[in-house]
């Protein structure tokens, strides 16, 4: 039976490396708060979320076969029905949103569409949960693409995501970015993190109360006390 978001404590689950690092504490948090989980992209090796967001075409093409039928799937409108069928033949919802629109985020109830610079599916999931009338919104695994240093990433000692080491975001970007060398791509990730930070601040200004409870570069929203994390 599908869990209801309205009046529930929602946990948005990103695929950052801290999802795996702090999983035991996160799992206890989910159970303690009876949290409704919203997963972002490739996290099924760690968690089967109640709702699962897939907005990026290339990530879905590469990892969509890992979807669990127990999740309620939310596809971005830009993936398209023909691509969805490659990995999924069950029910799903479509979320309508703008891409890379400068300015404050907003939601238009008339056309049921979200507007803003949504460079991160996690950002959109936070706002979507708010519109769905979540009682409280917490976030894990939203570390930031440059949470680990350039040296740690380029040498493969640490990763951008919970499922691999190094610059793992390169598996899902366009050909334009694949032509960049590692240093250039890391600079692209720095820019992406700056844009995500601006969007998160805009979501907060919109009136959405949320907090990130695992370590993150988005320090304005981090609360280390929830999971009692000591770095």
N, C-alpha and C positions, 0 to 999 in steps of 0.2 A: 504494500500500500504506500502511495506517495506521501512523503512528509509535507506538511503545509508550512510555508514560509511565514505567512501572516501571524504576527504576535509571537514568533519563535526567535530563539537565539541562533543566528546564522554564522557559520564559520566558512569564510572564503579560503580555499586551499590552493595556493599557488605551487608551482613546481620548482621553486628554488631549492638549493642544497640544504638549507636549514630545515626543510620539511623532513628529510631523512634523519638529520642530525638530532632533532628534538622530537622525533616521532613518539616515543613513549610518553612524554609529557603532553603532547598534543592529543594522543589517543585518550588519555585520562581526562583531559579537558572536554573532549567530545562527549564522553560517557557521563561525566559529572553534570554537564549543562544540557544534556539531551539535545545537542546542537544539530541543526540541519546543515549538512555539508554541501558546498558548491565547489566542485573541482574545476581546475583550469588546465586544459590540455593533458599532457601525458603524466598521469599520477597513479595509474591503476596498479602498478607494482607495489604501491604502498597503501592505497586506499581506494575503495569503491565508493564514490560520493553519491549522495542522494540526487543531486543535480550535477550535470557535467557540461561545461561550456567548451564549445569548439568554434572558434571564430576564424582562425588562420587556415587558409586553403592548403598550404604546403605542409603544415604540421599535421593536419587531418589526413592528407594523402599518405604521409609517412607512418603515422602512428594510430590512425583511426581504427585499425583492426583490433586494437587492444580494448575497445569500449566494452563495458560490462552491461548486459541487458537489465541489470537491477537498477541502473541509474536512469533518471529522467534526462534526456539529452536536449541541450539547447544549442542550436546551430546559428551562426551568424548568417545574415541574409546574403552575403557575398559568396558563400560556398556553393549554393545552388543545388537543386534537387538531383541533378544527374551525378554530381560528385558525391553527394550524400549516400547515394545508393551503392557506391563502391564498397562501403564498409557497414552500412546500416540499413536494415529493412523494417525497423520498428517505428513506433510513434515518436514524434519529436515536436519541439516548439522552435519557432524562428524568432530571433531578436533583431529588430531593425535599429540601425545606428549609423551615424556618419563616421567617416574616417578622416583624421587629420584636419578637423575643422577648428580653426583658431578661435579663442574666446572662451567664455564660461560655459560649463556643461549645462544642459537643460533637458527636460523631458516634455514632449508634446503629446498630450493625452488624445488629441483628435486623430493623429495618425499612428499613435503608439510607437513613437520613434525617439531614440536618444541622440542628442547632439553634443559634440565635443571632440577633443583630440584624444581618441581612445587608442593609444599605442599599446595598451595592456588590457587583455581580457579581464584581468583581475579588477582593474579600475571600473570597467563596465559592470562586472558582477556586483561590486559594492553598491553602485547606484541602482542597479536593477533590484537588488534585495531591499533597498530603501523604498522604492516605488511599490514593491510587493508588501510593504508594511511590516518588515522585520522588526522585532522588538529591540534587538541588539545585534550589532555586526562586528565580528572579530575577524582578523586576517592572519594567516600563517603562510610561510613559504614565499612571501613577496619580498625577497631579499634585495632585489635590484641586480641588473646584469653585471654591474661592476662592484658588487659587494666584496668579491675577492680581488686581489691585486692583479695587475696585468701580467706580472711575472708568474704568479701562481697559476693563472689560467693558460698562458702561452706554453708553460712547461708541463701542463697536464697534471699538476699536483692537486688542484682543486677545480671545480666546475661551475658553470652558470646554472645548471639544473640538477635536480636530485637523481637523475638517471644516467649521468655521464660526466666525464671530466673535460676540462678545457673549454674552448669557446663553442659550447654545444648549440648555441643559437644559430650557428652558421648552417645547420642542417635544414633550416626552414626559411631562409631568406631568399630574396629574388636573385636572379643571375647578376644583376648590377652589383649587389653586395658580395657575391661569391668571387668577383674579380678583385676585390680588395685584399691586400695582404693582412696579416694578423694585427699589426699595429694600427693600420687604417680601420680595420673592423672594430677594434677595441675603442677607438675614438668615436665610431658610430654608436657603440653601446653607451658611451658616456653621454652623448647627445640624447639618446633614447631615454636614459634614466632621468635626465633633466626634464624632458617633456612629460614623463610619467609623474614626476614630482609636482609639476605645475598642475596637471590634471587632478591629482589627489587633493591639492590645496583648493582647487575649484570645487571639487565634490564636497569638501568640508564647508566651504563658503555657501554652497547650495543648501546646507542645513542637514547634511548626513553625518551622524555621529558614528564613527568607527575607530578602531585601533588595531595596529599591527602588533602581534604578541610574540613573534619570533624576531631575532636580530635582523636589521634592515638598514639600508642607506637612507631610507625616507624617515629621518630621525624625528620629525615633527609629529609623527603618528605612532611612534614606538612606545610600548608600555612593557618593560621587562619584568614588572612585578607580578603579572598575571600567572606566568609559568615559573616564576622565581628563577629566571635565567641569570647566571653569573658568568660574564665573559672575562 
